[in-house]
Structures are given as structure tokens and as C-alpha cells.
Amino acid sequence: MEQVQLKFNSSIFKQILIKDMLARGIPIALLFQVLSHFMYHRGLLDGIGISLIVFMLASGLSGFFKWKMKVNKVKAQRK
């Protein structure tokens, strides 16, 4: 059981931080900034910090819930 828990702890770091926050959050924030630059005639770098923070947190939160559902599914299959 301890080995399974250790595997889940390393997978949560990999999935949430790398796959969700970095691989999804940053490109979505940059895309949002580019679209708002062309649609609303704002500066390209106006608000990039806020966009990065918000989209990375949102991606991390969705990644946590996806990981939690995955863990619950694996636990249910073992019972």
C-alpha cells in the first residue's frame, strides 16, 4: 500500500505542475493576451502577469480534480 501511495504522490506532481499548469496554463494565458490585444486594442504585455497567474491556477485546479477522480477510480477498481 505504501508503494502505491508513493506512486500517486509523484504522479500528482507530474500531472498538476508540468502537464496542467505549465503545458496548459501558460499557452492559454498567452493566447488570451494575443486575442485581447487584437480584439480590444490593448497592449500585448498589459496584464500578462495576471493572466499567467489566473490561467495557471485554473489549470492546476482542474488538474487536481482530474487526478483525484483518477485516484478514486483506481481505488474503486481495487475493491
PDB file as gemmi writes it, atoms N, CA and C in Angstrom:
CRYST1    1.000    1.000    1.000  90.00  90.00  90.00 P 1                      
ATOM      1  N   MET A   1       0.823  -1.197   0.000  1.00  0.00           N  
ATOM      2  CA  MET A   1       0.000   0.000   0.000  1.00  0.00           C  
ATOM      3  C   MET A   1       0.869   1.265   0.000  1.00  0.00           C  
ATOM      4  N   GLU A   2       1.970   1.231   0.731  1.00  0.00           N  
ATOM      5  CA  GLU A   2       2.862   2.381   0.800  1.00  0.00           C  
ATOM      6  C   GLU A   2       3.463   2.705  -0.569  1.00  0.00           C  
ATOM      7  N   GLN A   3       3.775   1.677  -1.329  1.00  0.00           N  
ATOM      8  CA  GLN A   3       4.361   1.878  -2.655  1.00  0.00           C  
ATOM      9  C   GLN A   3       3.341   2.506  -3.605  1.00  0.00           C  
ATOM     10  N   VAL A   4       2.087   2.102  -3.489  1.00  0.00           N  
ATOM     11  CA  VAL A   4       1.034   2.674  -4.325  1.00  0.00           C  
ATOM     12  C   VAL A   4       0.846   4.147  -3.993  1.00  0.00           C  
ATOM     13  N   GLN A   5       0.854   4.496  -2.697  1.00  0.00           N  
ATOM     14  CA  GLN A   5       0.691   5.890  -2.288  1.00  0.00           C  
ATOM     15  C   GLN A   5       1.850   6.738  -2.790  1.00  0.00           C  
ATOM     16  N   LEU A   6       3.067   6.193  -2.744  1.00  0.00           N  
ATOM     17  CA  LEU A   6       4.226   6.925  -3.234  1.00  0.00           C  
ATOM     18  C   LEU A   6       4.118   7.188  -4.728  1.00  0.00           C  
ATOM     19  N   LYS A   7       3.596   6.209  -5.468  1.00  0.00           N  
ATOM     20  CA  LYS A   7       3.414   6.388  -6.903  1.00  0.00           C  
ATOM     21  C   LYS A   7       2.393   7.487  -7.185  1.00  0.00           C  
ATOM     22  N   PHE A   8       1.312   7.528  -6.420  1.00  0.00           N  
ATOM     23  CA  PHE A   8       0.309   8.563  -6.612  1.00  0.00           C  
ATOM     24  C   PHE A   8       0.859   9.937  -6.269  1.00  0.00           C  
ATOM     25  N   ASN A   9       1.714  10.050  -5.247  1.00  0.00           N  
ATOM     26  CA  ASN A   9       2.276  11.340  -4.874  1.00  0.00           C  
ATOM     27  C   ASN A   9       3.189  11.894  -5.960  1.00  0.00           C  
ATOM     28  N   SER A  10       3.970  11.028  -6.609  1.00  0.00           N  
ATOM     29  CA  SER A  10       4.817  11.517  -7.686  1.00  0.00           C  
ATOM     30  C   SER A  10       4.002  11.832  -8.934  1.00  0.00           C  
ATOM     31  N   SER A  11       2.912  11.115  -9.146  1.00  0.00           N  
ATOM     32  CA  SER A  11       2.098  11.381 -10.327  1.00  0.00           C  
ATOM     33  C   SER A  11       1.303  12.677 -10.183  1.00  0.00           C  
ATOM     34  N   ILE A  12       0.926  13.036  -8.973  1.00  0.00           N  
ATOM     35  CA  ILE A  12       0.186  14.286  -8.791  1.00  0.00           C  
ATOM     36  C   ILE A  12       1.092  15.473  -9.121  1.00  0.00           C  
ATOM     37  N   PHE A  13       2.348  15.410  -8.713  1.00  0.00           N  
ATOM     38  CA  PHE A  13       3.286  16.488  -9.033  1.00  0.00           C  
ATOM     39  C   PHE A  13       3.473  16.604 -10.536  1.00  0.00           C  
ATOM     40  N   LYS A  14       3.666  15.458 -11.185  1.00  0.00           N  
ATOM     41  CA  LYS A  14       3.915  15.461 -12.621  1.00  0.00           C  
ATOM     42  C   LYS A  14       2.691  15.952 -13.387  1.00  0.00           C  
ATOM     43  N   GLN A  15       1.513  15.489 -13.008  1.00  0.00           N  
ATOM     44  CA  GLN A  15       0.318  15.857 -13.758  1.00  0.00           C  
ATOM     45  C   GLN A  15      -0.090  17.303 -13.517  1.00  0.00           C  
ATOM     46  N   ILE A  16      -0.109  17.711 -12.272  1.00  0.00           N  
ATOM     47  CA  ILE A  16      -0.611  19.052 -11.982  1.00  0.00           C  
ATOM     48  C   ILE A  16       0.390  20.130 -12.376  1.00  0.00           C  
ATOM     49  N   LEU A  17       1.623  19.988 -11.943  1.00  0.00           N  
ATOM     50  CA  LEU A  17       2.577  21.066 -12.189  1.00  0.00           C  
ATOM     51  C   LEU A  17       3.020  21.126 -13.643  1.00  0.00           C  
ATOM     52  N   ILE A  18       3.426  20.001 -14.179  1.00  0.00           N  
ATOM     53  CA  ILE A  18       4.014  20.026 -15.517  1.00  0.00           C  
ATOM     54  C   ILE A  18       2.951  19.995 -16.607  1.00  0.00           C  
ATOM     55  N   LYS A  19       2.065  19.015 -16.545  1.00  0.00           N  
ATOM     56  CA  LYS A  19       1.102  18.874 -17.632  1.00  0.00           C  
ATOM     57  C   LYS A  19       0.035  19.959 -17.625  1.00  0.00           C  
ATOM     58  N   ASP A  20      -0.460  20.291 -16.449  1.00  0.00           N  
ATOM     59  CA  ASP A  20      -1.574  21.233 -16.407  1.00  0.00           C  
ATOM     60  C   ASP A  20      -1.121  22.683 -16.278  1.00  0.00           C  
ATOM     61  N   MET A  21      -0.349  22.980 -15.253  1.00  0.00           N  
ATOM     62  CA  MET A  21      -0.003  24.382 -15.020  1.00  0.00           C  
ATOM     63  C   MET A  21       0.947  24.934 -16.082  1.00  0.00           C  
ATOM     64  N   LEU A  22       1.949  24.164 -16.444  1.00  0.00           N  
ATOM     65  CA  LEU A  22       2.923  24.686 -17.411  1.00  0.00           C  
ATOM     66  C   LEU A  22       2.500  24.439 -18.855  1.00  0.00           C  
ATOM     67  N   ALA A  23       2.033  23.231 -19.154  1.00  0.00           N  
ATOM     68  CA  ALA A  23       1.725  22.897 -20.550  1.00  0.00           C  
ATOM     69  C   ALA A  23       0.388  23.456 -21.017  1.00  0.00           C  
ATOM     70  N   ARG A  24      -0.524  23.724 -20.089  1.00  0.00           N  
ATOM     71  CA  ARG A  24      -1.813  24.283 -20.489  1.00  0.00           C  
ATOM     72  C   ARG A  24      -1.995  25.728 -20.051  1.00  0.00           C  
ATOM     73  N   GLY A  25      -1.581  26.042 -18.846  1.00  0.00           N  
ATOM     74  CA  GLY A  25      -1.819  27.377 -18.295  1.00  0.00           C  
ATOM     75  C   GLY A  25      -1.096  28.481 -19.034  1.00  0.00           C  
ATOM     76  N   ILE A  26       0.172  28.284 -19.311  1.00  0.00           N  
ATOM     77  CA  ILE A  26       0.962  29.325 -19.980  1.00  0.00           C  
ATOM     78  C   ILE A  26       0.505  29.560 -21.418  1.00  0.00           C  
ATOM     79  N   PRO A  27       0.319  28.513 -22.247  1.00  0.00           N  
ATOM     80  CA  PRO A  27      -0.144  28.792 -23.617  1.00  0.00           C  
ATOM     81  C   PRO A  27      -1.530  29.434 -23.676  1.00  0.00           C  
ATOM     82  N   ILE A  28      -2.414  29.035 -22.770  1.00  0.00           N  
ATOM     83  CA  ILE A  28      -3.749  29.638 -22.768  1.00  0.00           C  
ATOM     84  C   ILE A  28      -3.668  31.103 -22.362  1.00  0.00           C  
ATOM     85  N   ALA A  29      -2.829  31.419 -21.386  1.00  0.00           N  
ATOM     86  CA  ALA A  29      -2.661  32.824 -20.978  1.00  0.00           C  
ATOM     87  C   ALA A  29      -2.080  33.656 -22.112  1.00  0.00           C  
ATOM     88  N   LEU A  30      -1.102  33.115 -22.806  1.00  0.00           N  
ATOM     89  CA  LEU A  30      -0.518  33.853 -23.935  1.00  0.00           C  
ATOM     90  C   LEU A  30      -1.525  34.022 -25.071  1.00  0.00           C  
ATOM     91  N   LEU A  31      -2.291  32.998 -25.357  1.00  0.00           N  
ATOM     92  CA  LEU A  31      -3.332  33.096 -26.385  1.00  0.00           C  
ATOM     93  C   LEU A  31      -4.380  34.130 -25.999  1.00  0.00           C  
ATOM     94  N   PHE A  32      -4.765  34.155 -24.733  1.00  0.00           N  
ATOM     95  CA  PHE A  32      -5.718  35.146 -24.253  1.00  0.00           C  
ATOM     96  C   PHE A  32      -5.175  36.562 -24.433  1.00  0.00           C  
ATOM     97  N   GLN A  33      -3.893  36.759 -24.131  1.00  0.00           N  
ATOM     98  CA  GLN A  33      -3.295  38.078 -24.286  1.00  0.00           C  
ATOM     99  C   GLN A  33      -3.224  38.501 -25.751  1.00  0.00           C  
ATOM    100  N   VAL A  34      -2.903  37.578 -26.628  1.00  0.00           N  
ATOM    101  CA  VAL A  34      -2.837  37.903 -28.055  1.00  0.00           C  
ATOM    102  C   VAL A  34      -4.232  38.253 -28.575  1.00  0.00           C  
ATOM    103  N   LEU A  35      -5.231  37.459 -28.190  1.00  0.00           N  
ATOM    104  CA  LEU A  35      -6.597  37.758 -28.638  1.00  0.00           C  
ATOM    105  C   LEU A  35      -7.110  39.082 -28.081  1.00  0.00           C  
ATOM    106  N   SER A  36      -6.817  39.370 -26.815  1.00  0.00           N  
ATOM    107  CA  SER A  36      -7.278  40.641 -26.257  1.00  0.00           C  
ATOM    108  C   SER A  36      -6.508  41.812 -26.865  1.00  0.00           C  
ATOM    109  N   HIS A  37      -5.282  41.571 -27.293  1.00  0.00           N  
ATOM    110  CA  HIS A  37      -4.516  42.623 -27.968  1.00  0.00           C  
ATOM    111  C   HIS A  37      -5.180  43.018 -29.282  1.00  0.00           C  
ATOM    112  N   PHE A  38      -5.609  42.030 -30.054  1.00  0.00           N  
ATOM    113  CA  PHE A  38      -6.218  42.330 -31.350  1.00  0.00           C  
ATOM    114  C   PHE A  38      -7.681  42.735 -31.248  1.00  0.00           C  
ATOM    115  N   MET A  39      -8.413  42.167 -30.293  1.00  0.00           N  
ATOM    116  CA  MET A  39      -9.840  42.469 -30.203  1.00  0.00           C  
ATOM    117  C   MET A  39     -10.126  43.776 -29.479  1.00  0.00           C  
ATOM    118  N   TYR A  40      -9.365  44.062 -28.428  1.00  0.00           N  
ATOM    119  CA  TYR A  40      -9.656  45.233 -27.604  1.00  0.00           C  
ATOM    120  C   TYR A  40      -8.584  46.314 -27.712  1.00  0.00           C  
ATOM    121  N   HIS A  41      -7.609  46.125 -28.579  1.00  0.00           N  
ATOM    122  CA  HIS A  41      -6.548  47.099 -28.837  1.00  0.00           C  
ATOM    123  C   HIS A  41      -5.804  47.489 -27.558  1.00  0.00           C  
ATOM    124  N   ARG A  42      -5.563  46.475 -26.722  1.00  0.00           N  
ATOM    125  CA  ARG A  42      -4.754  46.675 -25.525  1.00  0.00           C  
ATOM    126  C   ARG A  42      -3.309  46.331 -25.855  1.00  0.00           C  
ATOM    127  N   GLY A  43      -2.406  46.769 -25.023  1.00  0.00           N  
ATOM    128  CA  GLY A  43      -1.002  46.418 -25.203  1.00  0.00           C  
ATOM    129  C   GLY A  43      -0.816  44.912 -25.027  1.00  0.00           C  
ATOM    130  N   LEU A  44       0.108  44.348 -25.763  1.00  0.00           N  
ATOM    131  CA  LEU A  44       0.299  42.899 -25.731  1.00  0.00           C  
ATOM    132  C   LEU A  44       0.738  42.423 -24.354  1.00  0.00           C  
ATOM    133  N   LEU A  45       1.529  43.206 -23.656  1.00  0.00           N  
ATOM    134  CA  LEU A  45       2.021  42.793 -22.350  1.00  0.00           C  
ATOM    135  C   LEU A  45       1.235  43.389 -21.188  1.00  0.00           C  
ATOM    136  N   ASP A  46       0.169  44.127 -21.471  1.00  0.00           N  
ATOM    137  CA  ASP A  46      -0.674  44.660 -20.401  1.00  0.00           C  
ATOM    138  C   ASP A  46      -1.457  43.518 -19.756  1.00  0.00           C  
ATOM    139  N   GLY A  47      -1.190  43.264 -18.513  1.00  0.00           N  
ATOM    140  CA  GLY A  47      -1.928  42.234 -17.797  1.00  0.00           C  
ATOM    141  C   GLY A  47      -1.412  40.822 -18.005  1.00  0.00           C  
ATOM    142  N   ILE A  48      -0.221  40.649 -18.548  1.00  0.00           N  
ATOM    143  CA  ILE A  48       0.291  39.305 -18.788  1.00  0.00           C  
ATOM    144  C   ILE A  48       0.544  38.580 -17.463  1.00  0.00           C  
ATOM    145  N   GLY A  49       0.974  39.303 -16.449  1.00  0.00           N  
ATOM    146  CA  GLY A  49       1.223  38.683 -15.141  1.00  0.00           C  
ATOM    147  C   GLY A  49      -0.035  38.124 -14.524  1.00  0.00           C  
ATOM    148  N   ILE A  50      -1.103  38.907 -14.559  1.00  0.00           N  
ATOM    149  CA  ILE A  50      -2.383  38.463 -14.012  1.00  0.00           C  
ATOM    150  C   ILE A  50      -2.919  37.283 -14.816  1.00  0.00           C  
ATOM    151  N   SER A  51      -2.798  37.357 -16.133  1.00  0.00           N  
ATOM    152  CA  SER A  51      -3.281  36.260 -16.981  1.00  0.00           C  
ATOM    153  C   SER A  51      -2.527  34.966 -16.686  1.00  0.00           C  
ATOM    154  N   LEU A  52      -1.218  35.060 -16.545  1.00  0.00           N  
ATOM    155  CA  LEU A  52      -0.429  33.871 -16.237  1.00  0.00           C  
ATOM    156  C   LEU A  52      -0.839  33.264 -14.902  1.00  0.00           C  
ATOM    157  N   ILE A  53      -1.010  34.096 -13.899  1.00  0.00           N  
ATOM    158  CA  ILE A  53      -1.388  33.604 -12.577  1.00  0.00           C  
ATOM    159  C   ILE A  53      -2.767  32.954 -12.616  1.00  0.00           C  
ATOM    160  N   VAL A  54      -3.731  33.634 -13.196  1.00  0.00           N  
ATOM    161  CA  VAL A  54      -5.101  33.125 -13.209  1.00  0.00           C  
ATOM    162  C   VAL A  54      -5.218  31.837 -14.011  1.00  0.00           C  
ATOM    163  N   PHE A  55      -4.648  31.805 -15.198  1.00  0.00           N  
ATOM    164  CA  PHE A  55      -4.796  30.614 -16.025  1.00  0.00           C  
ATOM    165  C   PHE A  55      -3.973  29.441 -15.504  1.00  0.00           C  
ATOM    166  N   MET A  56      -2.822  29.705 -14.890  1.00  0.00           N  
ATOM    167  CA  MET A  56      -2.053  28.607 -14.302  1.00  0.00           C  
ATOM    168  C   MET A  56      -2.757  28.042 -13.078  1.00  0.00           C  
ATOM    169  N   LEU A  57      -3.342  28.895 -12.256  1.00  0.00           N  
ATOM    170  CA  LEU A  57      -4.090  28.398 -11.100  1.00  0.00           C  
ATOM    171  C   LEU A  57      -5.334  27.617 -11.526  1.00  0.00           C  
ATOM    172  N   ALA A  58      -6.036  28.123 -12.521  1.00  0.00           N  
ATOM    173  CA  ALA A  58      -7.222  27.417 -13.001  1.00  0.00           C  
ATOM    174  C   ALA A  58      -6.847  26.064 -13.608  1.00  0.00           C  
ATOM    175  N   SER A  59      -5.760  26.016 -14.345  1.00  0.00           N  
ATOM    176  CA  SER A  59      -5.312  24.756 -14.928  1.00  0.00           C  
ATOM    177  C   SER A  59      -4.850  23.793 -13.844  1.00  0.00           C  
ATOM    178  N   GLY A  60      -4.178  24.303 -12.824  1.00  0.00           N  
ATOM    179  CA  GLY A  60      -3.754  23.459 -11.712  1.00  0.00           C  
ATOM    180  C   GLY A  60      -4.920  22.910 -10.930  1.00  0.00           C  
ATOM    181  N   LEU A  61      -5.938  23.727 -10.734  1.00  0.00           N  
ATOM    182  CA  LEU A  61      -7.133  23.276 -10.020  1.00  0.00           C  
ATOM    183  C   LEU A  61      -7.874  22.203 -10.805  1.00  0.00           C  
ATOM    184  N   SER A  62      -8.024  22.403 -12.098  1.00  0.00           N  
ATOM    185  CA  SER A  62      -8.683  21.370 -12.904  1.00  0.00           C  
ATOM    186  C   SER A  62      -7.838  20.103 -12.952  1.00  0.00           C  
ATOM    187  N   GLY A  63      -6.519  20.239 -12.969  1.00  0.00           N  
ATOM    188  CA  GLY A  63      -5.641  19.080 -12.943  1.00  0.00           C  
ATOM    189  C   GLY A  63      -5.743  18.317 -11.643  1.00  0.00           C  
ATOM    190  N   PHE A  64      -5.891  19.037 -10.523  1.00  0.00           N  
ATOM    191  CA  PHE A  64      -6.062  18.365  -9.236  1.00  0.00           C  
ATOM    192  C   PHE A  64      -7.341  17.537  -9.225  1.00  0.00           C  
ATOM    193  N   PHE A  65      -8.429  18.098  -9.742  1.00  0.00           N  
ATOM    194  CA  PHE A  65      -9.687  17.347  -9.745  1.00  0.00           C  
ATOM    195  C   PHE A  65      -9.628  16.159 -10.697  1.00  0.00           C  
ATOM    196  N   LYS A  66      -8.942  16.309 -11.818  1.00  0.00           N  
ATOM    197  CA  LYS A  66      -8.764  15.158 -12.722  1.00  0.00           C  
ATOM    198  C   LYS A  66      -7.939  14.075 -12.052  1.00  0.00           C  
ATOM    199  N   TRP A  67      -6.883  14.462 -11.352  1.00  0.00           N  
ATOM    200  CA  TRP A  67      -6.049  13.486 -10.661  1.00  0.00           C  
ATOM    201  C   TRP A  67      -6.837  12.792  -9.558  1.00  0.00           C  
ATOM    202  N   LYS A  68      -7.637  13.560  -8.801  1.00  0.00           N  
ATOM    203  CA  LYS A  68      -8.430  12.997  -7.709  1.00  0.00           C  
ATOM    204  C   LYS A  68      -9.447  11.998  -8.244  1.00  0.00           C  
ATOM    205  N   MET A  69     -10.071  12.290  -9.377  1.00  0.00           N  
ATOM    206  CA  MET A  69     -11.018  11.345  -9.980  1.00  0.00           C  
ATOM    207  C   MET A  69     -10.298  10.082 -10.436  1.00  0.00           C  
ATOM    208  N   LYS A  70      -9.090  10.230 -10.949  1.00  0.00           N  
ATOM    209  CA  LYS A  70      -8.297   9.084 -11.385  1.00  0.00           C  
ATOM    210  C   LYS A  70      -7.939   8.192 -10.201  1.00  0.00           C  
ATOM    211  N   VAL A  71      -7.548   8.791  -9.080  1.00  0.00           N  
ATOM    212  CA  VAL A  71      -7.209   8.026  -7.879  1.00  0.00           C  
ATOM    213  C   VAL A  71      -8.441   7.294  -7.349  1.00  0.00           C  
ATOM    214  N   ASN A  72      -9.572   7.976  -7.315  1.00  0.00           N  
ATOM    215  CA  ASN A  72     -10.791   7.335  -6.834  1.00  0.00           C  
ATOM    216  C   ASN A  72     -11.209   6.183  -7.734  1.00  0.00           C  
ATOM    217  N   LYS A  73     -11.005   6.316  -9.025  1.00  0.00           N  
ATOM    218  CA  LYS A  73     -11.351   5.247  -9.957  1.00  0.00           C  
ATOM    219  C   LYS A  73     -10.451   4.030  -9.735  1.00  0.00           C  
ATOM    220  N   VAL A  74      -9.157   4.267  -9.510  1.00  0.00           N  
ATOM    221  CA  VAL A  74      -8.229   3.158  -9.266  1.00  0.00           C  
ATOM    222  C   VAL A  74      -8.565   2.472  -7.935  1.00  0.00           C  
ATOM    223  N   LYS A  75      -8.887   3.263  -6.917  1.00  0.00           N  
ATOM    224  CA  LYS A  75      -9.250   2.677  -5.620  1.00  0.00           C  
ATOM    225  C   LYS A  75     -10.534   1.863  -5.723  1.00  0.00           C  
ATOM    226  N   ALA A  76     -11.488   2.329  -6.494  1.00  0.00           N  
ATOM    227  CA  ALA A  76     -12.746   1.610  -6.671  1.00  0.00           C  
ATOM    228  C   ALA A  76     -12.533   0.298  -7.423  1.00  0.00           C  
ATOM    229  N   GLN A  77     -11.610   0.273  -8.359  1.00  0.00           N  
ATOM    230  CA  GLN A  77     -11.344  -0.954  -9.107  1.00  0.00           C  
ATOM    231  C   GLN A  77     -10.640  -1.986  -8.240  1.00  0.00           C  
ATOM    232  N   ARG A  78      -9.897  -1.566  -7.232  1.00  0.00           N  
ATOM    233  CA  ARG A  78      -9.186  -2.498  -6.365  1.00  0.00           C  
ATOM    234  C   ARG A  78     -10.093  -3.146  -5.332  1.00  0.00           C  
ATOM    235  N   LYS A  79     -11.227  -2.550  -5.064  1.00  0.00           N  
ATOM    236  CA  LYS A  79     -12.142  -3.124  -4.045  1.00  0.00           C  
ATOM    237  C   LYS A  79     -12.913  -4.292  -4.561  1.00  0.00           C  
TER     238      LYS A  79                                                      
END                                                                             
